[in-house]
Amino acid sequence: MRVADLPLPDILRDFVIRERGIQELYPPQEEAVRKGLFDGKSIVMCTSTATGKTLMAELAMINAVLTKGVKAILAVPLRALAYEKARDLRIYEKLGVRIAVTTGEYDKEDAWLMNYDIVVTTYEKLDSLLRHKAEWLRQVGVLVIDEIHYIDDDKRGPTIESIIAKVKALGLSTQLLALSATIGNAEEIANYLDADLVVSDWRPVKLKEGVYYDGVIYYSDGSRALIKDLGNPVLSLVMDTIVNGGQALVFTNSRSNTVKLAQQIAHYICNYGAKIIEPGTLMKISNSIIEASQSKLLGEELARVVKCGVAFHHAGLDMDARSIVENSFRDRLIKAVVATTTLAAGVNLPARRVIIHEYRRYEPGIGMEELPVMEYKQMAGRAGRPGLDPYGEAVLIARSEDEIDYLIRNYISARVEDIRSKFLTDKNLATHILSAIASGYASSIDDVMRFVSSTLGYVQGGFQKNEFLRDLLKRKIDDVINFLVESGFLERRNDNVVATPLGSLLNNLYLDPYTANTYIRGLKARDETNDLGYTHLIIQSPEVPRLRVRRNEFDDYLELVLDNWDYLLIKPPITRDEIENGEFEDEEIEDYLSTVKTAVMLLDWANEVSEDDLYKNYDVGPGDLRVYSDLMDWLASAVARLAGALGMRRHEERLNLLKWRLTYGVKDELIELVVNLEGVGRARARALYNAGFKSVEDIANADPRVISMIRGFGDKLARSIIEQARRLTKEGRVVKPSTINLGKEGGNKQGYTRRKGSLLDYL
């Protein structure tokens, strides 16, 4: 099927041909069109990577906007992916289509989105918008759920189901498009979504899958290929790819492995294969990475391997550095990228050969676990660059001869796992039942049952056809409602259930009831505490990534716990006496100490410890800090709002100030500068403050030439912040956080107590 023959407006057809360079559709795309994609039919597309699922979703959205005057939403699992998708969609702004992206800020309904045609967002933010029942949602005609297989995820899956249940409850006549490359039970998912199914294993580039061992690739079709053995399986496979004109993408199970493997490949190329790279161009790329990196240590580490045409890629990198790596790989300047498996779920970086270095990874509290087949297929799908490669290869690495058949049988030839709902666990039920009641989607147990009946969990549980099972579910829902009533989040009124003010607050703040109970218990434990106590309480949310405590750090963090025992609002699972007498096993307190270490790291960030030192001491990179910053903006504010609702004024004041520090990584005297002035982060704020510009008013009265001479500023930025400062001052909109003398009680200037002479003095 030719693009020129599609049932689309002429302006859109011509645009796709001219701007996107696409003349004909792939077979799966054609099938989607024939099944009513442009006629408003809901469709599940379960097709291989690089078969154009995203393009079809784009065209469906743009077509609906242009021909029906409706809005469209594209929901994705990751914030970074939301910004990437929005960037790609902005090409359609040439047609007058307005594109917006929104993530985070769960307590806002974002009325400004009314002015946009397509909204790109995350699952969580969309669920939040549905909780607020934003008025513009009634104009949505197309909803695209990208990576629908995330419905199997413990955390994000129930959120997707809640979105679908709320869309149905609102009675929106919305076309639903669900996209994935890996669903074992695609027909069941299509039936659940009341959608037609497009399923295909067709690929634009043929995929060969195999296992490498001892210089040989054993393909699943029985053929073999000899590879020059360089004594290192990854190096051997990468160099074989590069010398034959291809690029390699290596997936491994840890950040440290990405760096180590990239360094090994880079060392070999620069010493033995320099002819296959472009040193001059790579030097420029290397320098741009150093300039873009907030952590010079991490930036220089990456820049060194990039000089040799290799890069590592993980979530700790700056967004700018990641973009440079990705673009340079697409431009075929970087020949090999070594990435953590998270890359497979996000960025679209095809390569001739995908190499899976490890098929197992460490899971906290569990140990080494094998990757799901679904994840392997996601990685393997990156193999083969359309228009560049005659074929793509996905190669697993075996550590023994016995593993060859094992990997072929359990990964290459294995069926992708079925997607299974996690909605009906106690925690997820409590979260989404509270949401349904507080948002006005349900007001009785029968209403809640109707809401739950719109979830995949209800379908897969067999409740539709079995009255006995339905009664069991109804009793479970009643138990969950009782828990929410006892917690003070709901109250019964005759046959109805309504949210209390506290329950409504939780719903608006996007807090789950279990985390909220932990926060409330902590706030009630003490009238006031130090910074460590507050920060440690905030990170009790399961959303916050925890730092692992090394065995050689145990004693130091135990010492810190003992020194701050009275100020820690959430106590360890063992007693103080047991710690002091050594009457415990490390495993009993390992998880607790990880929360303490995470809190200490965040306080170092809030006390302006440099990104380099944070990377060196905690292995936390700028990309990680961005995640923590976003989480602190949400969670610290949520705990402060909870304290206010409970009438705990002192807690509220202290938390409101600490929120800014944990979000921006600054001491309290810089808060006014970073909160008010766009383009001024922690480093520039400190430079301004040290130069005597301590407030927005100081900057409003400043000479642009003076500020432009401060390190980190130029003429353009100096003029910008002065204009901002003058406007804010004139309009009386300067945010001036209340000044509170922190850390006096039970702590030093860092806001918590440390003994001298320990590792923590260095940290």
Buried (B, 14 or more C-beta within 10 A) or exposed (E): BEBEEBEBBEEBBEBBBEEBEBEEBBBBBBBBBEBEBBEBBBBBBBBBBBBBBBBBBBBBBBBBBBBEEBBBBBBBBBBBBBBBBBEBBBBBEEBEBBBBBBBBBBBBBBEEBBEBBBBBBBBBBBBBBBBBBBEBBBEBBBBBBBBBBBBBBEBBBBBBBBBBBBBBBBEBEBBBBBBBBBBBBBEBBBEBBEBBBBBBEEBBBEBBBBBBBEEBBBBBEEEEBEBEBBEBBBBBBBBBBBEEEBBBBBBBBBBEBBBBBBBBBBBBBBEEBEEBBEEEEBEEBBEBBBEBBBBBBBBBBBBBBBBBBBBBBBBBBBBBBBBBBBEBBBEBBBBBBBBBBBBBBBBBBBBBBBBBBBBEBEEEEEEEEEBBBBBBBBBBBBBBBBEBBEBBBBBBBBEEEEBBEBBBEBBBEBEBBBBEBBBBEEBBBBBBBBBBBBBEBBBBBEBBBBBBBBBBBBBBBEBEEEEEBBEEBBEBBEEBBEBBBEBBBBEEEEEEBBBBEBBBBBBBBBBBBBBBBBBBEBBEBEEBBBBBBBBBBBBBBBBBBBBBBEEEBBEBBBBBBBBBEEBBBBEBEBEEEBBEEEEBEEEBBBBBBBBBBBBBBBBBBBBBBBBBBBBBBBBBBBBBBBBBBBBBBBBBBBBBBBBBBBEBEEBBBBBBBBBBBBBBBBBBEBBBBBBBBEEBBBBBBBBBBEBEBBBBBBBBEBEBEEBBEBEBBEEEBBBBBBEBBBEBBEEEEBEEBEEBEBBEEBBEEBBBBBEEEBBBEEB
